Amino acid sequence: MLNARHLLLALLALCAAALVACGDDDDESTTTATTAQGECAEVEAPAPKDAKFDAPEIVLERGEAATAAVETSCGSFEIELDTKNSPKTANSFAFLAEQGFYDGTVFHRIAPGFVIQGGDPKGSDPQVAGSGGPGYSVTEPPAQDTTYKKGLVAMAKSAVEPPGASGSQFFVVTAPADAGLPPDYAVLGEVSEGIEVVEAIGELGDPATEQPLQTVTIDRIAISKG
């Protein structure tokens, strides 16, 4: 039978064990979870924007090495800009990115197994998504043997615009091989890092309507040179 002294020691040991257990729970509750690459956060749709420019300033020289880091609510991916073969297209995109034009916009078109499309300042409004632009256009027809394969980034245009015309809207090919597009779309570059993020975004569309099933934001596009 335990005497009073032994009973007191046993009670103290139990209390110490309880304090340790409680301390572990507190540590777990204060751990901050991070979103992995390709894991899309639930976000609110940003308000449409209405920024306009007369023409792009020269921010990239032909052949200059440049990369665009695209930060989204699904993670980040990088585009190696084709300043050698598409200098006007790459420069216009970089100019808009440096103006913050793309910040706070969305991927308004997500066609699974085909493309994801963004860059429309009005893209968060379903009634007019796909109609917005920067107020100007540049024209730079791609090579006739251009193949729009997975990871290629090109500029979107309407059917009535000439080959190679572009404003601000761009698309990333998610088709497993060739998307089957004619050489009408100015080539911007190619995804060099983070293709898994592009793939994750590409799964968030309705195949029938090509409408996003979840808001995917472009939080920022940063241009790195050299």
C-alpha positions as CSV (number, residue, x, y, z in Angstrom):
1,M,0.0,0.0,0.0
2,L,1.3,3.5,-0.9
3,N,2.1,5.8,2.1
4,A,1.5,9.5,1.9
5,R,5.0,10.3,0.6
6,H,4.7,7.7,-2.2
7,L,1.3,8.9,-3.2
8,L,2.5,12.5,-3.4
9,L,5.4,11.4,-5.7
10,A,3.1,9.5,-7.9
11,L,0.8,12.5,-8.3
12,L,3.7,14.7,-9.2
13,A,4.9,12.3,-11.9
14,L,1.4,12.2,-13.4
15,C,1.2,16.0,-13.4
16,A,4.6,16.3,-15.1
17,A,3.5,13.8,-17.8
18,A,0.3,15.7,-18.3
19,L,2.2,19.0,-18.7
20,V,4.5,17.4,-21.3
21,A,1.5,16.1,-23.3
22,C,-0.2,19.5,-23.2
23,G,3.0,21.1,-24.3
24,D,3.2,18.9,-27.3
25,D,-0.3,19.7,-28.3
26,D,0.5,23.5,-28.1
27,D,3.5,23.0,-30.4
28,E,1.4,21.2,-33.0
29,S,-1.3,23.8,-32.9
30,T,1.2,26.6,-33.7
31,T,2.8,24.9,-36.7
32,T,2.1,26.8,-39.9
33,A,1.1,24.7,-42.9
34,T,2.6,25.6,-46.3
35,T,1.1,25.1,-49.7
36,A,3.2,22.8,-51.9
37,Q,3.9,23.4,-55.5
38,G,0.8,22.5,-57.5
39,E,-1.5,22.6,-54.5
40,C,-4.1,25.3,-55.3
41,A,-5.2,27.6,-52.5
42,E,-8.9,28.6,-52.3
43,V,-8.9,32.3,-53.2
44,E,-11.5,35.0,-54.0
45,A,-11.8,36.3,-57.5
46,P,-10.0,39.8,-57.8
47,A,-11.9,42.8,-59.2
48,P,-11.5,43.4,-63.0
49,K,-8.8,45.9,-64.0
50,D,-8.9,48.6,-66.7
51,A,-5.2,49.6,-67.4
52,K,-4.4,50.9,-70.9
53,F,-1.2,51.8,-72.7
54,D,-0.5,53.4,-76.1
55,A,2.4,51.1,-76.9
56,P,5.0,49.1,-75.1
57,E,8.3,50.6,-74.1
58,I,11.5,48.8,-74.9
59,V,12.5,46.8,-71.8
60,L,14.2,43.8,-73.5
61,E,16.7,43.7,-76.4
62,R,16.6,41.1,-79.1
63,G,18.4,38.0,-77.9
64,E,18.7,39.1,-74.3
65,A,18.3,36.3,-71.9
66,A,15.1,36.8,-69.8
67,T,12.8,34.8,-67.6
68,A,9.3,35.5,-66.4
69,A,8.4,34.1,-62.9
70,V,4.7,33.6,-62.7
71,E,3.4,33.5,-59.2
72,T,-0.1,31.9,-58.9
73,S,-2.5,30.6,-56.3
74,C,-1.3,27.1,-57.3
75,G,2.4,27.9,-56.9
76,S,5.0,29.3,-59.3
77,F,6.3,28.5,-62.7
78,E,8.9,30.1,-65.0
79,I,8.8,31.0,-68.7
80,E,12.0,31.3,-70.6
81,L,11.2,34.2,-73.0
82,D,12.1,33.7,-76.7
83,T,13.7,37.1,-77.2
84,K,15.6,35.8,-80.2
85,N,12.8,34.6,-82.4
86,S,10.0,36.7,-80.9
87,P,11.6,39.9,-79.7
88,K,8.5,42.2,-80.1
89,T,6.2,39.6,-78.3
90,A,8.7,39.0,-75.5
91,N,9.3,42.7,-75.0
92,S,5.6,43.6,-74.9
93,F,4.9,40.8,-72.3
94,A,7.9,41.9,-70.2
95,F,6.8,45.6,-70.4
96,L,3.3,44.7,-69.2
97,A,4.7,42.5,-66.4
98,E,7.0,45.3,-65.2
99,Q,4.0,47.7,-65.1
100,G,2.1,45.2,-62.8
101,F,-0.5,44.7,-65.5
102,Y,-0.8,41.0,-64.8
103,D,-0.8,41.2,-61.0
104,G,-4.2,40.4,-59.6
105,T,-5.7,38.8,-62.7
106,V,-6.9,35.2,-63.3
107,F,-6.7,32.2,-65.6
108,H,-10.1,32.8,-67.2
109,R,-10.0,29.8,-69.5
110,I,-8.9,26.3,-68.5
111,A,-9.4,23.6,-71.1
112,P,-8.2,20.3,-69.6
113,G,-5.7,18.5,-71.8
114,F,-5.4,21.6,-74.1
115,V,-4.4,25.0,-72.7
116,I,-4.7,27.3,-69.7
117,Q,-5.2,31.0,-70.7
118,G,-4.8,34.2,-68.7
119,G,-3.6,37.8,-69.1
120,D,-7.1,39.4,-69.5
121,P,-7.5,42.3,-67.1
122,K,-11.2,41.7,-67.2
123,G,-10.9,38.0,-66.9
124,S,-12.5,37.7,-63.4
125,D,-15.8,38.9,-64.9
126,P,-17.4,35.9,-66.6
127,Q,-19.6,38.1,-68.8
128,V,-16.6,39.7,-70.6
129,A,-13.7,37.3,-69.9
130,G,-11.5,36.9,-72.9
131,S,-12.3,40.4,-74.3
132,G,-9.7,42.5,-72.4
133,G,-6.3,43.7,-73.4
134,P,-3.7,46.4,-72.9
135,G,-5.0,49.0,-75.4
136,Y,-2.5,48.1,-78.1
137,S,-1.4,45.1,-80.1
138,V,1.9,43.9,-81.7
139,T,2.2,41.5,-84.6
140,E,4.9,38.9,-85.0
141,P,3.9,35.8,-87.0
142,P,5.6,32.6,-85.8
143,A,7.5,30.2,-88.0
144,Q,5.3,28.1,-90.3
145,D,6.8,24.9,-88.7
146,T,5.8,26.0,-85.2
147,T,4.4,23.1,-83.1
148,Y,2.4,24.0,-80.0
149,K,3.6,21.3,-77.7
150,K,3.2,20.9,-73.9
151,G,4.9,23.7,-72.0
152,L,4.9,26.1,-74.9
153,V,3.6,29.6,-74.1
154,A,2.0,31.6,-76.9
155,M,-0.2,34.7,-77.2
156,A,-3.9,34.5,-77.7
157,K,-5.8,36.3,-80.5
158,S,-9.2,36.5,-82.0
159,A,-10.1,34.8,-85.3
160,V,-10.3,38.1,-87.2
161,E,-6.8,39.2,-86.2
162,P,-3.8,38.5,-88.4
163,P,-1.4,35.7,-87.6
164,G,1.0,36.6,-84.8
165,A,-1.2,39.5,-83.4
166,S,-1.2,39.8,-79.6
167,G,-2.2,42.0,-76.8
168,S,-1.8,40.8,-73.2
169,Q,-3.6,37.4,-73.2
170,F,-1.3,34.3,-73.2
171,F,-1.8,30.6,-73.0
172,V,0.3,27.6,-71.9
173,V,-0.2,24.4,-73.7
174,T,-1.1,21.4,-71.5
175,A,-1.8,18.9,-74.3
176,P,0.3,15.8,-73.9
177,A,2.0,16.2,-77.3
178,D,0.8,18.5,-80.1
179,A,-2.2,20.8,-79.4
180,G,-3.0,20.7,-83.1
181,L,-3.0,24.5,-83.5
182,P,-2.1,26.2,-86.8
183,P,1.0,28.5,-86.7
184,D,-1.1,31.6,-86.1
185,Y,-0.2,32.4,-82.5
186,A,2.9,34.4,-81.6
187,V,5.3,32.3,-79.5
188,L,6.3,33.9,-76.2
189,G,8.6,31.2,-74.8
190,E,8.5,27.9,-73.0
191,V,8.0,26.8,-69.4
192,S,11.4,26.1,-68.0
193,E,10.4,25.3,-64.4
194,G,7.3,24.4,-62.5
195,I,5.4,22.4,-65.2
196,E,3.7,20.6,-62.4
197,V,2.0,23.9,-61.4
198,V,0.7,24.3,-65.0
199,E,-0.6,20.8,-64.9
200,A,-2.4,21.4,-61.6
201,I,-4.1,24.5,-63.0
202,G,-5.0,22.5,-66.2
203,E,-7.1,20.1,-64.1
204,L,-9.3,22.9,-62.7
205,G,-11.5,23.5,-65.8
206,D,-14.8,22.1,-67.1
207,P,-14.0,20.2,-70.3
208,A,-17.4,21.1,-71.8
209,T,-17.3,24.9,-71.2
210,E,-13.6,25.5,-70.6
211,Q,-14.6,27.6,-67.6
212,P,-12.6,27.4,-64.4
213,L,-14.0,25.2,-61.6
214,Q,-12.0,27.2,-59.1
215,T,-10.5,30.7,-59.1
216,V,-6.8,30.6,-60.0
217,T,-5.1,34.0,-59.6
218,I,-1.9,35.4,-61.1
219,D,-0.5,37.2,-58.2
220,R,2.6,38.6,-59.8
221,I,4.8,38.2,-62.9
222,A,8.5,39.1,-62.3
223,I,11.0,39.6,-65.1
224,S,14.6,38.5,-64.6
225,K,17.3,39.5,-67.2
226,G,20.6,38.0,-67.9
